[in-house]
Amino acid sequence: MKNGLLYLLLPILFIGLNVSAQNSRKSSQSVIEQIAESFADDFDEDIDLSSILEDLERILESPLNINNTTRSELEKLHFFNTFQIEEILNYRKKVGQIYSIYELQAINGINSDLIEKLKAFVVFLAPDIEMKSYLKQDLYLRYAQVLETADGYIPNDDGEEAYAGIPASILLKYRAQKGEKYHFGITAENDPGEEFFQGNNEEGFDFYSAYFGYHGKKILKKVYIGDYQVKTGQGLIQWSNYSKRKSTDATNVRLSGQGLKASTSSVENQYLRGIATNFELGNFELISYYSNANVDANVVDFNENGKPIQVSSIQISGYHRTEGEIIDENSLNVQKAGANLKYRINRIAIGVNGVYEKYNVPLNLSDYAYNRYKYNGDNNFNISTDFLWITNKANFFGEAAYSKSGGKALLAGIEAQPANEISLSFLYRDYAANFHSINGSSFAEASKNNNERGFYSGISVFPISHIKLSAYYDIYETHWLKFASNRPVRGNDFVLQTDYTPSRKLNMYFRYKTELSSKKTSLPEQIKNDLEQRTSRARFHLNWKPNDILSIKFRGEWSAYQISDSIENGLLFFTDLVLTPFDKLSATARLNWFNTDGYNSRIYTYENDVPQYFYIPAFYYKGLRYYLNIKYKITESLTAYLKTSQLLFLDDSITIETGNSALNQNKKTDFKILLKYRF
């Protein structure tokens, strides 16, 4: 009888565990969205979140074994801070194997909110278990197109079109992994307007990227051949792709997740191409790399053979649609060689970094005052030293760097947790105007880590159950004037956020942000002074999950921009419905209404999208945006994703885009489909 009862209960227990796992995976998508959203206020055109989102998607597909995962792997989750990671590692060292997600509640600093985020990203296997080594392959195919016709595709009087190619964007991505040892991947991509299997791209796609990686367990830890990323120190001289800056995670400011990894992004001109190695011997670790790649640059002079002999800037858009863009394509050869030597003992790490860069033709910037201290020439070198010291209540970190020009840069910070309910952070940076970072992307107000000095402080507090308060204040100034100023800029930035989570089904937050800086005036004055400009934003956001099938989101946001006596205001409201009627199907629908007085009062929002892609549009003037995003699992191996969206300005006189991208109407309709096949 007892055995019979057990046989009856086992299927029910299995179904319960399976539903729990499915729900965890659903909630994990919300976690990924929250992390991307936290960077939205810091958004600029150079940002590429694909590397961060791909880390999270990869871990979601192959969860980490909490009993043998490393510090660097946990750092890639992006919702852990240093203290929480150290507490998990210390707990694991003391008690041995961790058996369930709920056991983590006994660890200092691990709260219920963090456990809910963590559920889908970790498993609890024995630390010495041998994972089956099998070949896992993923194939992605994405097609996207704006349905309205842009001016660039309309023939002129001579029958010629400005854009040489097709209006569709096509992405093909293949990834293969044999256990943890072998990694291989290919990415091929075409932007809208670029030729496809014809003209300038007879070989097929406009952009190709590939890599092969080997991960070892002895002295040789990693080797990458092809396209890869290198992240060292605090990003002063070498940090591939986007790095952490100011976000709503106010106290988590130290750059983590360092080392080598493959470059799988379709963003052009932001990768290293060549070979990189990672060795470990005792307490020492050595990363060395060499890159030889052609990048886009604005060519201003040619020799008699039509070869570039001078460029005025490096292009990062990756577009090769028009005759001028095609001329600039791969016109500059860039070679880079570098190394990072790190010594670790207990909780202390000290690193020495160096990188050298050589152009085949010189870079000569235009002769404007704001370019006075920027890099000109055909070669440069950077050297730096970085450190990290982790204690029970605080960690200290920093990096100091020097460039060929004699420019210096310094970053130093403290992250502290004096009690489980309180976290603090402080960060000072001083980047000289003539500091020329080769491939840096460190903490900064601007997108480049030069010509800036500032002090940042952040705090997170859990004053009572279910409530979290976060705030940061950053004050900064530039050493020299910038493109948008006539004098050195001074500014400050303040953010306050309150999170309230009364239950697992309901959470909400309120955020207020205000920033004061200066900007040059366009008034016809003989002596032009910069004017103070202030941008303020307030947001209320609510997530409600009444059951396992339906989730509802609501947001209201206000923005204001003031310069001199001119004031712009803006409002935005959106509602999301997320429906998961069964495991194979999920859908997200959004209706977004916005009304701002102009572009300066624009409001950014993160949008749910297909995998391997992110979208954080800016909304200004008056209009609507609505979209439907569908995921359907056709078979165990094949999944289809579809997104269709439309931006509609309510004023017929407002047209979308400019130049060759102009649509000459008040609406823009996007269609996007992605197929993912795992075999």
Secondary structure, 3 states (H helix, E strand, C coil): CHHHHHHHHHHHHHHHHHHHHHHHHHHHHHHHHHHHHHCHHHCCCCCCCHHHHHHHHHHHHCCEECCCCCHHHHHCCCCCCHHHHHHHHHHHHHHCCCCCHHHHHHCCCCCHHHHHHHHHHEECCCCCCCCCCCEEEEEEEEEEEECCCCHHHCCCCCCCCCCCCCCEEEEEEEEEEECCCEEEEEEEEECCCCCCCECCECCCCCEEEEEEEEECCCCEEEEEEEEEEEECCCCCCEECCCCCCCCCCCCCCCCCCCEEEECCCCCCCCCEEEEEEEEEECCEEEEEEEEEEEECEEEEEECCCCCEEEEEEECCCCCCCCHHHHHHCCCEEEEEEEEEEEEEECCEEEEEEEEEEEEEEEECCCCCHHHCCCCCEEEEEEEEEEEEEECCCEEEEEEEEEECCCCEEEEEEEEEEEECCEEEEEEEEEECCCCCCCECCCCCCCCCCCCEEEEEEEEEECCCCCEEEEEEEEEEECCCCCCCCCCCCEEEEEEEEEEEEEECCEEEEEEEEEEEEEEECCCCCCCCCEEEEEEEEEEEEEEECCCCCEEEEEEEEEEEEEECCEEEEEEEEEEEEEEEEECCEEEEEEEEEEEECCHHHCEECCECCCCCCCECCEECCEEEEEEEEEEEECCCCEEEEEEEEEEEECCCCCCCCCHHHCCCCCEEEEEEEEEEEEC
